[in-house]
Amino acid sequence: MKKDYWTIIISAIFFGLIIPGGQFFSNLGFSLYEISVYSLLFLFVFTLPIIVIKKTIPIRRDNLLFFVLYGLIGALLQLTQYGGVIFGTPVAIVALLLYTQPIWTTFFGRILLNEKITKMKLLAVMIAFLGVVFLLSPWNISNVGSTKGLISSLLAGIFLSLWVIFARKTGINKDYYINTVSAYSFISFVWLILLFPVIKFFYQNEYLTRLSYNFPISYWTYFGLFCLIAAFLPNSLFYKAIEKVEASKAGIILLLEPVVASIVAMIVFSQYLNSSIFVGGGLILISNYLAIKE
């Protein structure tokens, strides 16, 4: 069991590369929709050699409906987490609402997975959320943006929670973790393609909704490496370990992601680390310790 917790921790650290990586490719000219769609496509492609070698079938008749729903959750997560920014909500507020995820995961875990809500778990969730508040320092923001942006960001936190819950469900069913990564990424990719005309109709902004492939080979090489390190590796580790780790505890551990993102942003984009980031990161580490200690 101890090894599985460490596996979740390592996956959370690598997940922390997603936000700064997205910023990097946005600076190169990728739209937000292109980053979302192509990261899922690359993730699926990376699973294919393993599936061929193992001779497994990720999507079967008995799990098709499950993955159609799971893929829809993944697609809606991609759209709603960017929706806040689209509607003019500050990034810190979007992230704050997104990382209400452990609260929802604890709630859904009790209802959908029959996971116990203990005093230690509640304490860990409260400390974790307090850490996120310090990390993002919303009191420094004078304008929280539109109501639509706030609702979109809050929905993103709920969809992220459901992503964790469904992942735990695959672990309970003892599905081969690469099959899960493959099926989830492919169907989420299909959902994003199907939803593209609708999103394009509502948001006439090339920076957000352009979907093209006209980029230099070097950009695609960077993008492939990024997806391998920040998507395939952490997803594989997470789905492998979630078989033995409760969804609510995994949700708390995943809050290491914004801590890592802040550190990487400091290194790559020369952003500074202030006292709030140290306090917030420290509280999140304490919440991780409490969740694992239980």
C-alpha positions as CSV (number, residue, x, y, z in Angstrom):
1,M,0.0,0.0,0.0
2,K,2.8,2.4,0.9
3,K,4.3,2.0,-2.6
4,D,0.9,2.9,-4.2
5,Y,0.7,6.2,-2.2
6,W,4.2,7.1,-3.5
7,T,3.1,6.2,-7.0
8,I,0.2,8.7,-6.7
9,I,2.6,11.3,-5.3
10,I,5.0,10.9,-8.3
11,S,2.1,11.1,-10.7
12,A,0.9,14.3,-9.0
13,I,4.4,15.8,-9.4
14,F,4.4,15.0,-13.1
15,F,0.8,16.3,-13.5
16,G,2.2,19.6,-12.2
17,L,4.0,20.1,-15.5
18,I,0.7,20.4,-17.4
19,I,-0.1,24.0,-16.6
20,P,3.4,25.5,-17.3
21,G,3.6,23.2,-20.4
22,G,0.3,24.5,-21.6
23,Q,1.6,28.1,-21.2
24,F,4.7,27.2,-23.1
25,F,2.8,25.8,-26.1
26,S,0.3,28.7,-25.9
27,N,3.3,31.0,-26.3
28,L,4.4,29.0,-29.4
29,G,1.0,29.7,-31.0
30,F,-1.1,26.6,-30.1
31,S,-4.7,27.4,-29.3
32,L,-6.2,26.2,-26.1
33,Y,-8.4,23.7,-28.1
34,E,-5.4,22.4,-30.0
35,I,-3.5,21.8,-26.7
36,S,-6.5,19.9,-25.3
37,V,-7.2,17.8,-28.4
38,Y,-3.7,16.9,-29.4
39,S,-2.6,16.0,-25.9
40,L,-5.4,13.4,-25.7
41,L,-4.5,12.2,-29.2
42,F,-0.8,11.8,-28.3
43,L,-1.7,10.1,-25.0
44,F,-3.8,7.5,-26.9
45,V,-1.0,6.9,-29.5
46,F,1.5,6.2,-26.7
47,T,-0.7,3.4,-25.4
48,L,-0.9,1.6,-28.8
49,P,2.4,-0.2,-28.7
50,I,1.7,-1.6,-25.2
51,I,-1.8,-2.7,-26.2
52,V,-0.5,-4.5,-29.3
53,I,2.3,-6.2,-27.3
54,K,-0.1,-7.2,-24.5
55,K,-2.8,-8.1,-27.0
56,T,-5.6,-6.5,-25.0
57,I,-8.8,-4.7,-26.1
58,P,-9.3,-1.4,-24.1
59,I,-12.9,-0.9,-25.2
60,R,-15.3,-3.8,-24.9
61,R,-19.0,-4.1,-25.2
62,D,-19.4,-4.5,-21.4
63,N,-17.4,-1.3,-20.6
64,L,-18.3,0.8,-23.7
65,L,-21.1,2.8,-21.9
66,F,-18.8,3.5,-18.9
67,F,-16.0,4.9,-21.1
68,V,-18.4,6.9,-23.2
69,L,-19.5,8.6,-20.0
70,Y,-16.0,8.9,-18.6
71,G,-14.8,10.3,-21.9
72,L,-17.6,12.9,-21.8
73,I,-16.5,13.9,-18.3
74,G,-12.9,14.3,-19.5
75,A,-14.0,16.4,-22.5
76,L,-16.2,18.7,-20.2
77,L,-13.3,19.0,-17.8
78,Q,-11.1,20.2,-20.6
79,L,-13.7,22.8,-21.7
80,T,-14.8,24.1,-18.3
81,Q,-11.3,24.5,-16.8
82,Y,-10.6,26.9,-19.7
83,G,-14.1,28.3,-19.7
84,G,-13.4,30.5,-16.7
85,V,-10.5,32.2,-18.5
86,I,-12.6,32.6,-21.6
87,F,-15.3,34.4,-19.6
88,G,-12.6,36.7,-18.1
89,T,-12.2,35.1,-14.7
90,P,-8.6,35.6,-13.3
91,V,-6.5,32.4,-13.5
92,A,-6.0,32.3,-9.7
93,I,-9.8,32.2,-9.1
94,V,-10.2,29.5,-11.8
95,A,-7.5,27.4,-10.2
96,L,-9.0,28.0,-6.7
97,L,-12.4,26.7,-7.8
98,L,-10.8,23.9,-9.8
99,Y,-9.0,22.6,-6.8
100,T,-12.1,22.4,-4.7
101,Q,-11.8,18.9,-6.2
102,P,-10.9,17.1,-2.9
103,I,-14.1,18.4,-1.3
104,W,-16.3,17.0,-4.1
105,T,-14.2,13.8,-4.3
106,T,-14.8,13.1,-0.6
107,F,-18.5,13.7,-1.1
108,F,-18.8,11.6,-4.3
109,G,-16.6,8.9,-2.8
110,R,-19.0,8.4,0.0
111,I,-22.0,8.2,-2.3
112,L,-20.7,6.4,-5.3
113,L,-17.9,4.3,-3.8
114,N,-19.0,3.9,-0.2
115,E,-15.8,5.4,1.1
116,K,-15.9,6.4,4.8
117,I,-15.6,10.1,5.7
118,T,-13.4,10.1,8.8
119,K,-12.3,13.0,11.0
120,M,-8.8,12.7,9.8
121,K,-9.9,12.8,6.2
122,L,-12.0,15.9,6.8
123,L,-9.1,17.6,8.5
124,A,-6.8,16.8,5.6
125,V,-9.3,18.2,3.1
126,M,-9.8,21.4,5.1
127,I,-6.0,21.9,5.4
128,A,-5.5,21.1,1.7
129,F,-8.1,23.7,0.6
130,L,-6.6,26.3,3.0
131,G,-3.3,25.6,1.4
132,V,-4.7,26.2,-2.1
133,V,-6.2,29.5,-0.8
134,F,-2.8,30.7,0.4
135,L,-1.1,29.3,-2.7
136,L,-3.3,31.3,-5.0
137,S,-3.9,34.4,-2.8
138,P,-7.3,35.4,-4.1
139,W,-7.4,38.4,-1.8
140,N,-4.9,40.1,-4.1
141,I,-7.4,40.1,-6.9
142,S,-9.8,43.1,-7.2
143,N,-12.2,41.5,-9.8
144,V,-13.3,37.9,-9.7
145,G,-14.8,38.0,-13.2
146,S,-18.2,37.1,-14.6
147,T,-20.7,34.7,-13.0
148,K,-20.4,32.5,-16.1
149,G,-16.7,32.2,-15.5
150,L,-17.1,31.3,-11.8
151,I,-19.8,28.7,-12.6
152,S,-17.6,27.2,-15.4
153,S,-14.6,27.0,-13.0
154,L,-16.6,25.4,-10.2
155,L,-18.0,22.8,-12.7
156,A,-14.4,22.1,-13.6
157,G,-13.7,21.2,-10.0
158,I,-16.7,18.9,-10.0
159,F,-15.7,17.2,-13.3
160,L,-12.1,16.8,-12.0
161,S,-13.5,15.1,-8.9
162,L,-15.6,12.7,-11.1
163,W,-12.5,12.0,-13.2
164,V,-10.8,10.8,-10.0
165,I,-14.0,8.8,-8.9
166,F,-14.2,7.0,-12.3
167,A,-10.5,6.3,-12.2
168,R,-11.0,4.6,-8.8
169,K,-13.9,2.6,-10.2
170,T,-11.6,1.2,-12.9
171,G,-9.1,0.3,-10.1
172,I,-11.8,-1.5,-8.1
173,N,-12.8,-3.4,-11.3
174,K,-9.1,-4.3,-11.7
175,D,-9.0,-3.1,-15.3
176,Y,-5.5,-3.1,-16.9
177,Y,-4.4,0.5,-16.3
178,I,-3.0,1.0,-19.8
179,N,-6.4,-0.1,-21.2
180,T,-8.0,2.6,-19.1
181,V,-5.6,5.3,-20.2
182,S,-6.1,4.3,-23.8
183,A,-9.9,4.1,-23.7
184,Y,-10.3,7.3,-21.7
185,S,-8.0,9.4,-23.9
186,F,-9.5,8.1,-27.2
187,I,-13.1,8.7,-26.3
188,S,-12.3,12.1,-24.7
189,F,-10.6,13.0,-27.9
190,V,-13.7,11.9,-29.9
191,W,-16.0,13.9,-27.7
192,L,-13.8,17.1,-28.1
193,I,-13.9,16.6,-31.9
194,L,-17.7,16.2,-31.8
195,L,-18.2,19.2,-29.6
196,F,-15.8,21.4,-31.7
197,P,-18.5,22.9,-34.0
198,V,-20.6,23.9,-31.0
199,I,-17.7,25.5,-29.2
200,K,-16.6,27.2,-32.4
201,F,-20.1,28.7,-32.8
202,F,-20.1,30.2,-29.3
203,Y,-16.5,31.4,-29.2
204,Q,-15.3,33.2,-32.3
205,N,-11.7,33.4,-31.1
206,E,-8.8,31.8,-33.0
207,Y,-6.6,31.9,-29.9
208,L,-9.1,29.7,-28.1
209,T,-10.8,27.5,-30.6
210,R,-8.6,27.2,-33.7
211,L,-8.0,23.5,-34.6
212,S,-5.2,23.1,-37.2
213,Y,-2.0,21.1,-37.6
214,N,0.2,23.6,-39.4
215,F,3.1,23.7,-37.0
216,P,6.9,23.1,-37.5
217,I,8.2,19.6,-37.0
218,S,10.2,20.8,-34.0
219,Y,7.0,22.1,-32.3
220,W,5.4,18.6,-32.7
221,T,8.6,17.0,-31.3
222,Y,8.4,19.2,-28.2
223,F,4.7,18.5,-27.9
224,G,5.2,14.8,-28.1
225,L,7.9,14.9,-25.4
226,F,5.6,17.0,-23.3
227,C,2.7,14.6,-23.6
228,L,5.0,11.6,-22.8
229,I,6.3,13.2,-19.6
230,A,3.3,15.3,-18.4
231,A,0.4,13.1,-19.7
232,F,1.3,9.4,-20.4
233,L,3.7,8.9,-17.5
234,P,1.5,10.4,-14.7
235,N,-1.7,9.0,-16.1
236,S,-0.2,5.5,-16.2
237,L,1.2,5.8,-12.7
238,F,-2.1,7.2,-11.4
239,Y,-4.4,4.5,-12.9
240,K,-2.0,1.8,-11.7
241,A,-2.0,3.0,-8.1
242,I,-5.6,4.0,-7.8
243,E,-6.6,0.3,-7.5
244,K,-5.5,0.4,-3.9
245,V,-5.8,4.0,-2.9
246,E,-9.2,5.6,-2.0
247,A,-10.4,8.2,-4.4
248,S,-10.8,10.8,-1.6
249,K,-7.2,10.4,-0.5
250,A,-5.9,10.4,-4.1
251,G,-7.8,13.6,-4.6
252,I,-5.9,15.2,-1.7
253,I,-2.5,14.0,-2.9
254,L,-3.2,15.4,-6.4
255,L,-3.1,18.9,-4.9
256,L,0.6,18.6,-5.1
257,E,0.0,19.6,-8.8
258,P,-0.4,23.4,-8.2
259,V,2.6,23.4,-5.9
260,V,4.8,21.8,-8.6
261,A,3.3,24.1,-11.2
262,S,4.3,27.1,-9.2
263,I,7.9,25.9,-8.8
264,V,8.2,25.0,-12.5
265,A,6.7,28.4,-13.5
266,M,9.4,30.1,-11.3
267,I,12.2,28.2,-13.1
268,V,10.8,28.4,-16.7
269,F,9.0,31.7,-16.8
270,S,11.0,33.5,-14.1
271,Q,8.0,33.9,-11.9
272,Y,8.8,34.6,-8.2
273,L,8.0,32.5,-5.2
274,N,6.4,34.6,-2.4
275,S,5.6,33.7,1.2
276,S,2.0,32.7,0.3
277,I,3.3,30.0,-2.0
278,F,5.6,28.6,0.7
279,V,2.7,28.6,3.3
280,G,0.2,27.2,0.8
281,G,2.6,24.5,-0.4
282,G,3.5,23.6,3.2
283,L,-0.2,23.2,4.2
284,I,-0.8,21.0,1.1
285,L,2.2,18.8,2.1
286,I,0.7,18.5,5.6
287,S,-2.6,17.5,4.2
288,N,-0.9,14.8,2.1
289,Y,0.8,13.5,5.2
290,L,-2.5,13.3,7.1
291,A,-4.2,11.5,4.2
292,I,-1.4,9.0,3.9
293,K,-1.0,8.6,7.6
294,E,-4.6,7.5,8.1
